[in-house]
Amino acid sequence: MGAGPSRVSRLGIRGFNPKRRRPPRAFEDLRTPEDEPFPPSTLAELRRDMEGRRLISDQIREIEDAHLERL
């Protein structure tokens, strides 16, 4: 998924782990290294990436659970 470490570091975000189920702080609170807020389009991109990551994670969990039930 796109919200991996490279995208987050490219944006200069520090202390943000995209693998966490819930981000440690609201996206609106994220700041650039120059202490400026991120543009709305960037925030929307991060939200889409996090939602995609959550969806894929949920699907993998469902597949694994179904597999374990069949064993």
PQR file with spaces between the fields and no chain letter, atoms N, CA, C, O and H, PARSE charges and radii, in Angstrom:
ATOM       1  N    MET     1       0.836   -1.178    0.000 -0.4000 1.5000
ATOM       2  CA   MET     1       0.000    0.000    0.000 -0.0000 2.0000
ATOM       3  C    MET     1       0.877    1.236    0.000  0.5500 1.7000
ATOM       4  O    MET     1       2.056    1.179    0.349 -0.5500 1.4000
ATOM       5  N    GLY     2       0.298    2.332   -0.389 -0.4000 1.5000
ATOM       6  CA   GLY     2       1.089    3.524   -0.606 -0.0000 2.0000
ATOM       7  C    GLY     2       1.535    4.292    0.618  0.5500 1.7000
ATOM       8  O    GLY     2       2.487    5.066    0.518 -0.5500 1.4000
ATOM       9  H    GLY     2      -0.660    2.377   -0.673  0.4000 1.0000
ATOM      10  N    ALA     3       0.896    4.122    1.783 -0.4000 1.5000
ATOM      11  CA   ALA     3       1.270    4.947    2.937 -0.0000 2.0000
ATOM      12  C    ALA     3       2.424    4.329    3.696  0.5500 1.7000
ATOM      13  O    ALA     3       2.493    4.411    4.922 -0.5500 1.4000
ATOM      14  H    ALA     3       0.123    3.493    1.864  0.4000 1.0000
ATOM      15  N    GLY     4       3.306    3.725    2.976 -0.4000 1.5000
ATOM      16  CA   GLY     4       4.453    3.102    3.606 -0.0000 2.0000
ATOM      17  C    GLY     4       5.465    4.125    4.070  0.5500 1.7000
ATOM      18  O    GLY     4       5.267    5.330    3.916 -0.5500 1.4000
ATOM      19  H    GLY     4       3.250    3.659    1.980  0.4000 1.0000
ATOM      20  N    PRO     5       6.538    3.638    4.632 -0.5600 1.5000
ATOM      21  CA   PRO     5       7.552    4.537    5.180  0.2800 2.0000
ATOM      22  C    PRO     5       8.112    5.516    4.158  0.5500 1.7000
ATOM      23  O    PRO     5       8.453    6.642    4.520 -0.5500 1.4000
ATOM      24  N    SER     6       8.220    5.117    2.876 -0.4000 1.5000
ATOM      25  CA   SER     6       8.808    6.019    1.896 -0.0000 2.0000
ATOM      26  C    SER     6       7.939    7.262    1.675  0.5500 1.7000
ATOM      27  O    SER     6       8.464    8.372    1.591 -0.5500 1.4000
ATOM      28  H    SER     6       7.944    4.202    2.581  0.4000 1.0000
ATOM      29  N    ARG     7       6.628    7.086    1.582 -0.4000 1.5000
ATOM      30  CA   ARG     7       5.763    8.238    1.364 -0.0000 2.0000
ATOM      31  C    ARG     7       5.771    9.143    2.593  0.5500 1.7000
ATOM      32  O    ARG     7       5.852   10.365    2.472 -0.5500 1.4000
ATOM      33  H    ARG     7       6.202    6.184    1.651  0.4000 1.0000
ATOM      34  N    VAL     8       5.688    8.546    3.753 -0.4000 1.5000
ATOM      35  CA   VAL     8       5.647    9.330    4.979 -0.0000 2.0000
ATOM      36  C    VAL     8       6.962   10.088    5.165  0.5500 1.7000
ATOM      37  O    VAL     8       6.958   11.262    5.536 -0.5500 1.4000
ATOM      38  H    VAL     8       5.622    7.553    3.851  0.4000 1.0000
ATOM      39  N    SER     9       8.086    9.415    4.907 -0.4000 1.5000
ATOM      40  CA   SER     9       9.370   10.105    5.063 -0.0000 2.0000
ATOM      41  C    SER     9       9.572   11.140    3.963  0.5500 1.7000
ATOM      42  O    SER     9      10.197   12.174    4.195 -0.5500 1.4000
ATOM      43  H    SER     9       8.089    8.461    4.606  0.4000 1.0000
ATOM      44  N    ARG    10       9.051   10.873    2.772 -0.4000 1.5000
ATOM      45  CA   ARG    10       9.141   11.852    1.681 -0.0000 2.0000
ATOM      46  C    ARG    10       8.448   13.145    2.067  0.5500 1.7000
ATOM      47  O    ARG    10       8.881   14.232    1.683 -0.5500 1.4000
ATOM      48  H    ARG    10       8.544   10.033    2.583  0.4000 1.0000
ATOM      49  N    LEU    11       7.378   13.023    2.825 -0.4000 1.5000
ATOM      50  CA   LEU    11       6.640   14.203    3.258 -0.0000 2.0000
ATOM      51  C    LEU    11       7.277   14.868    4.477  0.5500 1.7000
ATOM      52  O    LEU    11       6.846   15.942    4.898 -0.5500 1.4000
ATOM      53  H    LEU    11       7.026   12.141    3.137  0.4000 1.0000
ATOM      54  N    GLY    12       8.294   14.235    5.037 -0.4000 1.5000
ATOM      55  CA   GLY    12       8.969   14.813    6.191 -0.0000 2.0000
ATOM      56  C    GLY    12       8.277   14.543    7.510  0.5500 1.7000
ATOM      57  O    GLY    12       8.557   15.205    8.509 -0.5500 1.4000
ATOM      58  H    GLY    12       8.645   13.363    4.695  0.4000 1.0000
ATOM      59  N    ILE    13       7.365   13.564    7.521 -0.4000 1.5000
ATOM      60  CA   ILE    13       6.635   13.239    8.745 -0.0000 2.0000
ATOM      61  C    ILE    13       7.508   12.336    9.602  0.5500 1.7000
ATOM      62  O    ILE    13       8.024   11.327    9.121 -0.5500 1.4000
ATOM      63  H    ILE    13       7.137   13.026    6.709  0.4000 1.0000
ATOM      64  N    ARG    14       7.670   12.691   10.849 -0.4000 1.5000
ATOM      65  CA   ARG    14       8.453   11.893   11.779 -0.0000 2.0000
ATOM      66  C    ARG    14       7.530   11.399   12.896  0.5500 1.7000
ATOM      67  O    ARG    14       6.560   12.069   13.249 -0.5500 1.4000
ATOM      68  H    ARG    14       7.251   13.510   11.239  0.4000 1.0000
ATOM      69  N    GLY    15       7.840   10.230   13.444 -0.4000 1.5000
ATOM      70  CA   GLY    15       7.063    9.696   14.556 -0.0000 2.0000
ATOM      71  C    GLY    15       5.692    9.204   14.152  0.5500 1.7000
ATOM      72  O    GLY    15       4.782    9.171   14.980 -0.5500 1.4000
ATOM      73  H    GLY    15       8.628    9.686   13.157  0.4000 1.0000
ATOM      74  N    PHE    16       5.523    8.821   12.894 -0.4000 1.5000
ATOM      75  CA   PHE    16       4.233    8.342   12.405 -0.0000 2.0000
ATOM      76  C    PHE    16       4.426    6.924   11.891  0.5500 1.7000
ATOM      77  O    PHE    16       5.253    6.694   11.008 -0.5500 1.4000
ATOM      78  H    PHE    16       6.262    8.849   12.221  0.4000 1.0000
ATOM      79  N    ASN    17       3.680    5.977   12.427 -0.4000 1.5000
ATOM      80  CA   ASN    17       3.789    4.584   12.019 -0.0000 2.0000
ATOM      81  C    ASN    17       2.529    4.216   11.237  0.5500 1.7000
ATOM      82  O    ASN    17       1.468    4.045   11.837 -0.5500 1.4000
ATOM      83  H    ASN    17       3.009    6.164   13.144  0.4000 1.0000
ATOM      84  N    PRO    18       2.623    4.089    9.906 -0.5600 1.5000
ATOM      85  CA   PRO    18       1.431    3.787    9.109  0.2800 2.0000
ATOM      86  C    PRO    18       0.880    2.387    9.338  0.5500 1.7000
ATOM      87  O    PRO    18      -0.233    2.091    8.904 -0.5500 1.4000
ATOM      88  N    LYS    19       1.636    1.515   10.013 -0.4000 1.5000
ATOM      89  CA   LYS    19       1.167    0.158   10.263 -0.0000 2.0000
ATOM      90  C    LYS    19       0.232    0.077   11.463  0.5500 1.7000
ATOM      91  O    LYS    19      -0.440   -0.936   11.660 -0.5500 1.4000
ATOM      92  H    LYS    19       2.540    1.756   10.366  0.4000 1.0000
ATOM      93  N    ARG    20       0.187    1.124   12.255 -0.4000 1.5000
ATOM      94  CA   ARG    20      -0.730    1.119   13.397 -0.0000 2.0000
ATOM      95  C    ARG    20      -2.158    1.186   12.900  0.5500 1.7000
ATOM      96  O    ARG    20      -2.459    1.850   11.908 -0.5500 1.4000
ATOM      97  H    ARG    20       0.733    1.947   12.095  0.4000 1.0000
ATOM      98  N    ARG    21      -3.021    0.494   13.597 -0.4000 1.5000
ATOM      99  CA   ARG    21      -4.424    0.465   13.202 -0.0000 2.0000
ATOM     100  C    ARG    21      -5.036    1.864   13.270  0.5500 1.7000
ATOM     101  O    ARG    21      -5.795    2.260   12.385 -0.5500 1.4000
ATOM     102  H    ARG    21      -2.776   -0.046   14.402  0.4000 1.0000
ATOM     103  N    ARG    22      -4.715    2.580   14.283 -0.4000 1.5000
ATOM     104  CA   ARG    22      -5.188    3.964   14.408 -0.0000 2.0000
ATOM     105  C    ARG    22      -3.957    4.856   14.514  0.5500 1.7000
ATOM     106  O    ARG    22      -3.086    4.624   15.352 -0.5500 1.4000
ATOM     107  H    ARG    22      -4.099    2.258   15.001  0.4000 1.0000
ATOM     108  N    PRO    23      -3.891    5.860   13.678 -0.5600 1.5000
ATOM     109  CA   PRO    23      -2.727    6.755   13.751  0.2800 2.0000
ATOM     110  C    PRO    23      -2.626    7.389   15.136  0.5500 1.7000
ATOM     111  O    PRO    23      -3.649    7.599   15.787 -0.5500 1.4000
ATOM     112  N    PRO    24      -1.426    7.694   15.594 -0.5600 1.5000
ATOM     113  CA   PRO    24      -1.261    8.237   16.943  0.2800 2.0000
ATOM     114  C    PRO    24      -1.850    9.629   17.116  0.5500 1.7000
ATOM     115  O    PRO    24      -2.070   10.071   18.243 -0.5500 1.4000
ATOM     116  N    ARG    25      -2.102   10.312   16.034 -0.4000 1.5000
ATOM     117  CA   ARG    25      -2.706   11.645   16.124 -0.0000 2.0000
ATOM     118  C    ARG    25      -3.502   11.891   14.853  0.5500 1.7000
ATOM     119  O    ARG    25      -3.342   11.179   13.861 -0.5500 1.4000
ATOM     120  H    ARG    25      -1.923    9.952   15.118  0.4000 1.0000
ATOM     121  N    ALA    26      -4.340   12.879   14.888 -0.4000 1.5000
ATOM     122  CA   ALA    26      -5.159   13.179   13.723 -0.0000 2.0000
ATOM     123  C    ALA    26      -4.280   13.655   12.573  0.5500 1.7000
ATOM     124  O    ALA    26      -3.274   14.331   12.791 -0.5500 1.4000
ATOM     125  H    ALA    26      -4.470   13.457   15.694  0.4000 1.0000
ATOM     126  N    PHE    27      -4.658   13.306   11.364 -0.4000 1.5000
ATOM     127  CA   PHE    27      -3.887   13.737   10.203 -0.0000 2.0000
ATOM     128  C    PHE    27      -3.772   15.259   10.135  0.5500 1.7000
ATOM     129  O    PHE    27      -2.758   15.795    9.690 -0.5500 1.4000
ATOM     130  H    PHE    27      -5.475   12.757   11.187  0.4000 1.0000
ATOM     131  N    GLU    28      -4.802   15.934   10.573 -0.4000 1.5000
ATOM     132  CA   GLU    28      -4.776   17.394   10.522 -0.0000 2.0000
ATOM     133  C    GLU    28      -3.687   17.984   11.414  0.5500 1.7000
ATOM     134  O    GLU    28      -3.249   19.114   11.201 -0.5500 1.4000
ATOM     135  H    GLU    28      -5.626   15.499   10.935  0.4000 1.0000
ATOM     136  N    ASP    29      -3.253   17.220   12.409 -0.4000 1.5000
ATOM     137  CA   ASP    29      -2.209   17.701   13.317 -0.0000 2.0000
ATOM     138  C    ASP    29      -0.801   17.484   12.762  0.5500 1.7000
ATOM     139  O    ASP    29       0.169   18.003   13.313 -0.5500 1.4000
ATOM     140  H    ASP    29      -3.609   16.301   12.582  0.4000 1.0000
ATOM     141  N    LEU    30      -0.685   16.713   11.666 -0.4000 1.5000
ATOM     142  CA   LEU    30       0.632   16.468   11.088 -0.0000 2.0000
ATOM     143  C    LEU    30       1.174   17.763   10.475  0.5500 1.7000
ATOM     144  O    LEU    30       0.428   18.552    9.895 -0.5500 1.4000
ATOM     145  H    LEU    30      -1.473   16.291   11.218  0.4000 1.0000
ATOM     146  N    ARG    31       2.468   17.958   10.615 -0.4000 1.5000
ATOM     147  CA   ARG    31       3.107   19.183   10.125 -0.0000 2.0000
ATOM     148  C    ARG    31       4.314   18.828    9.257  0.5500 1.7000
ATOM     149  O    ARG    31       4.913   17.763    9.407 -0.5500 1.4000
ATOM     150  H    ARG    31       3.074   17.317   11.086  0.4000 1.0000
ATOM     151  N    THR    32       4.651   19.724    8.364 -0.4000 1.5000
ATOM     152  CA   THR    32       5.853   19.575    7.558 -0.0000 2.0000
ATOM     153  C    THR    32       7.062   19.892    8.435  0.5500 1.7000
ATOM     154  O    THR    32       6.904   20.405    9.543 -0.5500 1.4000
ATOM     155  H    THR    32       4.164   20.589    8.242  0.4000 1.0000
ATOM     156  N    PRO    33       8.273   19.592    7.947 -0.5600 1.5000
ATOM     157  CA   PRO    33       9.464   19.964    8.725  0.2800 2.0000
ATOM     158  C    PRO    33       9.553   21.473    8.973  0.5500 1.7000
ATOM     159  O    PRO    33      10.203   21.911    9.923 -0.5500 1.4000
ATOM     160  N    GLU    34       8.903   22.259    8.123 -0.4000 1.5000
ATOM     161  CA   GLU    34       8.890   23.718    8.303 -0.0000 2.0000
ATOM     162  C    GLU    34       7.750   24.164    9.216  0.5500 1.7000
ATOM     163  O    GLU    34       7.478   25.358    9.339 -0.5500 1.4000
ATOM     164  H    GLU    34       8.375   21.902    7.352  0.4000 1.0000
ATOM     165  N    ASP    35       7.079   23.190    9.862 -0.4000 1.5000
ATOM     166  CA   ASP    35       5.969   23.425   10.783 -0.0000 2.0000
ATOM     167  C    ASP    35       4.744   24.033   10.085  0.5500 1.7000
ATOM     168  O    ASP    35       4.011   24.823   10.680 -0.5500 1.4000
ATOM     169  H    ASP    35       7.300   22.220    9.763  0.4000 1.0000
ATOM     170  N    GLU    36       4.535   23.663    8.836 -0.4000 1.5000
ATOM     171  CA   GLU    36       3.358   24.091    8.082 -0.0000 2.0000
ATOM     172  C    GLU    36       2.386   22.919    8.010  0.5500 1.7000
ATOM     173  O    GLU    36       2.810   21.763    8.023 -0.5500 1.4000
ATOM     174  H    GLU    36       5.130   23.021    8.352  0.4000 1.0000
ATOM     175  N    PRO    37       1.082   23.206    7.935 -0.5600 1.5000
ATOM     176  CA   PRO    37       0.122   22.103    7.764  0.2800 2.0000
ATOM     177  C    PRO    37       0.250   21.517    6.355  0.5500 1.7000
ATOM     178  O    PRO    37       0.676   22.205    5.427 -0.5500 1.4000
ATOM     179  N    PHE    38      -0.117   20.254    6.205 -0.4000 1.5000
ATOM     180  CA   PHE    38      -0.085   19.635    4.895 -0.0000 2.0000
ATOM     181  C    PHE    38      -1.277   20.097    4.071  0.5500 1.7000
ATOM     182  O    PHE    38      -2.333   20.391    4.631 -0.5500 1.4000
ATOM     183  H    PHE    38      -0.463   19.695    6.959  0.4000 1.0000
ATOM     184  N    PRO    39      -1.131   20.165    2.760 -0.5600 1.5000
ATOM     185  CA   PRO    39      -2.258   20.551    1.902  0.2800 2.0000
ATOM     186  C    PRO    39      -3.387   19.523    2.016  0.5500 1.7000
ATOM     187  O    PRO    39      -3.133   18.350    2.291 -0.5500 1.4000
ATOM     188  N    PRO    40      -4.627   19.960    1.805 -0.5600 1.5000
ATOM     189  CA   PRO    40      -5.766   19.037    1.885  0.2800 2.0000
ATOM     190  C    PRO    40      -5.625   17.823    0.964  0.5500 1.7000
ATOM     191  O    PRO    40      -6.034   16.722    1.334 -0.5500 1.4000
ATOM     192  N    SER    41      -5.059   18.007   -0.213 -0.4000 1.5000
ATOM     193  CA   SER    41      -4.908   16.878   -1.135 -0.0000 2.0000
ATOM     194  C    SER    41      -3.954   15.828   -0.568  0.5500 1.7000
ATOM     195  O    SER    41      -4.170   14.632   -0.763 -0.5500 1.4000
ATOM     196  H    SER    41      -4.727   18.901   -0.513  0.4000 1.0000
ATOM     197  N    THR    42      -2.914   16.254    0.125 -0.4000 1.5000
ATOM     198  CA   THR    42      -1.970   15.317    0.742 -0.0000 2.0000
ATOM     199  C    THR    42      -2.633   14.571    1.885  0.5500 1.7000
ATOM     200  O    THR    42      -2.446   13.364    2.035 -0.5500 1.4000
ATOM     201  H    THR    42      -2.738   17.225    0.284  0.4000 1.0000
ATOM     202  N    LEU    43      -3.403   15.281    2.686 -0.4000 1.5000
ATOM     203  CA   LEU    43      -4.118   14.633    3.786 -0.0000 2.0000
ATOM     204  C    LEU    43      -5.113   13.605    3.251  0.5500 1.7000
ATOM     205  O    LEU    43      -5.252   12.518    3.812 -0.5500 1.4000
ATOM     206  H    LEU    43      -3.555   16.262    2.564  0.4000 1.0000
ATOM     207  N    ALA    44      -5.805   13.953    2.162 -0.4000 1.5000
ATOM     208  CA   ALA    44      -6.755   13.021    1.568 -0.0000 2.0000
ATOM     209  C    ALA    44      -6.024   11.780    1.042  0.5500 1.7000
ATOM     210  O    ALA    44      -6.528   10.664    1.167 -0.5500 1.4000
ATOM     211  H    ALA    44      -5.691   14.836    1.706  0.4000 1.0000
ATOM     212  N    GLU    45      -4.854   11.969    0.463 -0.4000 1.5000
ATOM     213  CA   GLU    45      -4.056   10.854   -0.031 -0.0000 2.0000
ATOM     214  C    GLU    45      -3.642    9.927    1.115  0.5500 1.7000
ATOM     215  O    GLU    45      -3.719    8.706    0.983 -0.5500 1.4000
ATOM     216  H    GLU    45      -4.445   12.876    0.361  0.4000 1.0000
ATOM     217  N    LEU    46      -3.208   10.501    2.226 -0.4000 1.5000
ATOM     218  CA   LEU    46      -2.832    9.701    3.390 -0.0000 2.0000
ATOM     219  C    LEU    46      -4.028    8.921    3.936  0.5500 1.7000
ATOM     220  O    LEU    46      -3.899    7.753    4.304 -0.5500 1.4000
ATOM     221  H    LEU    46      -3.146   11.493    2.333  0.4000 1.0000
ATOM     222  N    ARG    47      -5.185    9.569    3.986 -0.4000 1.5000
ATOM     223  CA   ARG    47      -6.390    8.885    4.474 -0.0000 2.0000
ATOM     224  C    ARG    47      -6.756    7.707    3.567  0.5500 1.7000
ATOM     225  O    ARG    47      -7.081    6.624    4.052 -0.5500 1.4000
ATOM     226  H    ARG    47      -5.290   10.517    3.688  0.4000 1.0000
ATOM     227  N    ARG    48      -6.702    7.925    2.250 -0.4000 1.5000
ATOM     228  CA   ARG    48      -7.009    6.840    1.316 -0.0000 2.0000
ATOM     229  C    ARG    48      -6.034    5.682    1.490  0.5500 1.7000
ATOM     230  O    ARG    48      -6.433    4.517    1.488 -0.5500 1.4000
ATOM     231  H    ARG    48      -6.438    8.806    1.857  0.4000 1.0000
ATOM     232  N    ASP    49      -4.771    6.007    1.639 -0.4000 1.5000
ATOM     233  CA   ASP    49      -3.761    4.964    1.825 -0.0000 2.0000
ATOM     234  C    ASP    49      -4.004    4.178    3.105  0.5500 1.7000
ATOM     235  O    ASP    49      -3.916    2.950    3.104 -0.5500 1.4000
ATOM     236  H    ASP    49      -4.447    6.954    1.641  0.4000 1.0000
ATOM     237  N    MET    50      -4.304    4.863    4.184 -0.4000 1.5000
ATOM     238  CA   MET    50      -4.551    4.183    5.460 -0.0000 2.0000
ATOM     239  C    MET    50      -5.814    3.327    5.378  0.5500 1.7000
ATOM     240  O    MET    50      -5.848    2.228    5.933 -0.5500 1.4000
ATOM     241  H    MET    50      -4.375    5.861    4.185  0.4000 1.0000
ATOM     242  N    GLU    51      -6.840    3.807    4.703 -0.4000 1.5000
ATOM     243  CA   GLU    51      -8.065    3.029    4.549 -0.0000 2.0000
ATOM     244  C    GLU    51      -7.800    1.787    3.713  0.5500 1.7000
ATOM     245  O    GLU    51      -8.308    0.711    4.030 -0.5500 1.4000
ATOM     246  H    GLU    51      -6.813    4.699    4.252  0.4000 1.0000
ATOM     247  N    GLY    52      -7.013    1.916    2.649 -0.4000 1.5000
ATOM     248  CA   GLY    52      -6.661    0.763    1.824 -0.0000 2.0000
ATOM     249  C    GLY    52      -5.863   -0.257    2.618  0.5500 1.7000
ATOM     250  O    GLY    52      -6.090   -1.460    2.494 -0.5500 1.4000
ATOM     251  H    GLY    52      -6.601    2.790    2.391  0.4000 1.0000
ATOM     252  N    ARG    53      -4.939    0.214    3.426 -0.4000 1.5000
ATOM     253  CA   ARG    53      -4.143   -0.682    4.271 -0.0000 2.0000
ATOM     254  C    ARG    53      -5.043   -1.423    5.254  0.5500 1.7000
ATOM     255  O    ARG    53      -4.876   -2.623    5.468 -0.5500 1.4000
ATOM     256  H    ARG    53      -4.755    1.192    3.527  0.4000 1.0000
ATOM     257  N    ARG    54      -5.998   -0.711    5.851 -0.4000 1.5000
ATOM     258  CA   ARG    54      -6.917   -1.335    6.804 -0.0000 2.0000
ATOM     259  C    ARG    54      -7.787   -2.383    6.107  0.5500 1.7000
ATOM     260  O    ARG    54      -8.003   -3.469    6.645 -0.5500 1.4000
ATOM     261  H    ARG    54      -6.135    0.264    5.677  0.4000 1.0000
ATOM     262  N    LEU    55      -8.285   -2.059    4.911 -0.4000 1.5000
ATOM     263  CA   LEU    55      -9.133   -2.981    4.164 -0.0000 2.0000
ATOM     264  C    LEU    55      -8.377   -4.269    3.831  0.5500 1.7000
ATOM     265  O    LEU    55      -8.901   -5.366    4.024 -0.5500 1.4000
ATOM     266  H    LEU    55      -8.109   -1.177    4.474  0.4000 1.0000
ATOM     267  N    ILE    56      -7.166   -4.135    3.339 -0.4000 1.5000
ATOM     268  CA   ILE    56      -6.371   -5.312    2.992 -0.0000 2.0000
ATOM     269  C    ILE    56      -6.056   -6.141    4.233  0.5500 1.7000
ATOM     270  O    ILE    56      -6.121   -7.370    4.193 -0.5500 1.4000
ATOM     271  H    ILE    56      -6.740   -3.244    3.182  0.4000 1.0000
ATOM     272  N    SER    57      -5.719   -5.483    5.316 -0.4000 1.5000
ATOM     273  CA   SER    57      -5.428   -6.187    6.561 -0.0000 2.0000
ATOM     274  C    SER    57      -6.645   -6.974    7.040  0.5500 1.7000
ATOM     275  O    SER    57      -6.521   -8.119    7.476 -0.5500 1.4000
ATOM     276  H    SER    57      -5.665   -4.485    5.348  0.4000 1.0000
ATOM     277  N    ASP    58      -7.820   -6.352    6.957 -0.4000 1.5000
ATOM     278  CA   ASP    58      -9.054   -7.035    7.363 -0.0000 2.0000
ATOM     279  C    ASP    58      -9.334   -8.239    6.465  0.5500 1.7000
ATOM     280  O    ASP    58      -9.752   -9.289    6.952 -0.5500 1.4000
ATOM     281  H    ASP    58      -7.921   -5.422    6.603  0.4000 1.0000
ATOM     282  N    GLN    59      -9.110   -8.096    5.164 -0.4000 1.5000
ATOM     283  CA   GLN    59      -9.350   -9.197    4.247 -0.0000 2.0000
ATOM     284  C    GLN    59      -8.398  -10.362    4.523  0.5500 1.7000
ATOM     285  O    GLN    59      -8.812  -11.521    4.503 -0.5500 1.4000
ATOM     286  H    GLN    59      -8.770   -7.242    4.768  0.4000 1.0000
ATOM     287  N    ILE    60      -7.143  -10.062    4.776 -0.4000 1.5000
ATOM     288  CA   ILE    60      -6.171  -11.112    5.094 -0.0000 2.0000
ATOM     289  C    ILE    60      -6.579  -11.840    6.360  0.5500 1.7000
ATOM     290  O    ILE    60      -6.510  -13.068    6.418 -0.5500 1.4000
ATOM     291  H    ILE    60      -6.806   -9.120    4.793  0.4000 1.0000
ATOM     292  N    ARG    61      -7.003  -11.101    7.376 -0.4000 1.5000
ATOM     293  CA   ARG    61      -7.438  -11.714    8.628 -0.0000 2.0000
ATOM     294  C    ARG    61      -8.630  -12.637    8.397  0.5500 1.7000
ATOM     295  O    ARG    61      -8.681  -13.734    8.953 -0.5500 1.4000
ATOM     296  H    ARG    61      -7.059  -10.103    7.330  0.4000 1.0000
ATOM     297  N    GLU    62      -9.596  -12.199    7.576 -0.4000 1.5000
ATOM     298  CA   GLU    62     -10.764  -13.033    7.285 -0.0000 2.0000
ATOM     299  C    GLU    62     -10.362  -14.322    6.573  0.5500 1.7000
ATOM     300  O    GLU    62     -10.877  -15.394    6.891 -0.5500 1.4000
ATOM     301  H    GLU    62      -9.555  -11.307    7.125  0.4000 1.0000
ATOM     302  N    ILE    63      -9.452  -14.224    5.618 -0.4000 1.5000
ATOM     303  CA   ILE    63      -8.982  -15.406    4.892 -0.0000 2.0000
ATOM     304  C    ILE    63      -8.264  -16.358    5.836  0.5500 1.7000
ATOM     305  O    ILE    63      -8.489  -17.568    5.787 -0.5500 1.4000
ATOM     306  H    ILE    63      -9.034  -13.353    5.359  0.4000 1.0000
ATOM     307  N    GLU    64      -7.404  -15.825    6.695 -0.4000 1.5000
ATOM     308  CA   GLU    64      -6.682  -16.665    7.646 -0.0000 2.0000
ATOM     309  C    GLU    64      -7.642  -17.344    8.612  0.5500 1.7000
ATOM     310  O    GLU    64      -7.484  -18.527    8.914 -0.5500 1.4000
ATOM     311  H    GLU    64      -7.221  -14.842    6.735  0.4000 1.0000
ATOM     312  N    ASP    65      -8.631  -16.609    9.096 -0.4000 1.5000
ATOM     313  CA   ASP    65      -9.627  -17.195   10.014 -0.0000 2.0000
ATOM     314  C    ASP    65     -10.401  -18.323    9.335  0.5500 1.7000
ATOM     315  O    ASP    65     -10.621  -19.378    9.930 -0.5500 1.4000
ATOM     316  H    ASP    65      -8.759  -15.648    8.851  0.4000 1.0000
ATOM     317  N    ALA    66     -10.810  -18.096    8.095 -0.4000 1.5000
ATOM     318  CA   ALA    66     -11.555  -19.127    7.353 -0.0000 2.0000
ATOM     319  C    ALA    66     -10.663  -20.354    7.135  0.5500 1.7000
ATOM     320  O    ALA    66     -11.134  -21.488    7.227 -0.5500 1.4000
ATOM     321  H    ALA    66     -10.632  -17.239    7.612  0.4000 1.0000
ATOM     322  N    HIS    67      -9.418  -20.137    6.857 -0.4000 1.5000
ATOM     323  CA   HIS    67      -8.483  -21.251    6.667 -0.0000 2.0000
ATOM     324  C    HIS    67      -8.336  -22.055    7.954  0.5500 1.7000
ATOM     325  O    HIS    67      -8.342  -23.286    7.918 -0.5500 1.4000
ATOM     326  H    HIS    67      -9.035  -19.217    6.782  0.4000 1.0000
ATOM     327  N    LEU    68      -8.205  -21.378    9.082 -0.4000 1.5000
ATOM     328  CA   LEU    68      -8.061  -22.073   10.368 -0.0000 2.0000
ATOM     329  C    LEU    68      -9.307  -22.863   10.724  0.5500 1.7000
ATOM     330  O    LEU    68      -9.207  -23.931   11.327 -0.5500 1.4000
ATOM     331  H    LEU    68      -8.200  -20.378    9.111  0.4000 1.0000
ATOM     332  N    GLU    69     -10.482  -22.358   10.363 -0.4000 1.5000
ATOM     333  CA   GLU    69     -11.733  -23.069   10.635 -0.0000 2.0000
ATOM     334  C    GLU    69     -11.810  -24.373    9.854  0.5500 1.7000
ATOM     335  O    GLU    69     -12.381  -25.352   10.334 -0.5500 1.4000
ATOM     336  H    GLU    69     -10.564  -21.490    9.873  0.4000 1.0000
ATOM     337  N    ARG    70     -11.237  -24.392    8.653 -0.4000 1.5000
ATOM     338  CA   ARG    70     -11.281  -25.603    7.817 -0.0000 2.0000
ATOM     339  C    ARG    70     -10.291  -26.654    8.273  0.5500 1.7000
ATOM     340  O    ARG    70     -10.422  -27.818    7.892 -0.5500 1.4000
ATOM     341  H    ARG    70     -10.773  -23.596    8.263  0.4000 1.0000
ATOM     342  N    LEU    71      -9.305  -26.286    9.076 -0.4000 1.5000
ATOM     343  CA   LEU    71      -8.300  -27.259    9.524 -0.0000 2.0000
ATOM     344  C    LEU    71      -8.802  -28.151   10.632  0.5500 1.7000
ATOM     345  O    LEU    71      -8.067  -29.016   11.109 -0.5500 1.4000
ATOM     346  H    LEU    71      -9.198  -25.341    9.385  0.4000 1.0000
